[in-house]
Amino acid sequence: MPVSQTSMQAYAAIQKKLSANQSIVYNAIRKHPLASNRDIADDLGWPINTVTPRCNELRQLGLVELGGTKRSRTTGISVQWMYAVG
């Protein structure tokens, strides 16, 4: 399905407001919905303590929401997953 012009404009406006690391994490969440902080850290090859604050910032900006819980592939414990809303 083609992306509407207004959707592309909204996406560009969001990207301009984000720091470089916020933008990278936001794009990773958009690419991998249902991702946990650990999933994103593994995907980007970043330490979890770099990813988690960026996810929290994106949540405060209203661009990311928590969706539910799932079992971590790494630790086997229950973790929250998130998705991009912006």
Secondary structure, 3 states (H helix, E strand, C coil): CCCCHHHHHHHHHHHHHCCHHHHHHHHHHHHCCCECHHHHHHHHCCCHHHHHHHHHHHHHCCCEEEEEEEECCCCCCEEEEEEECC
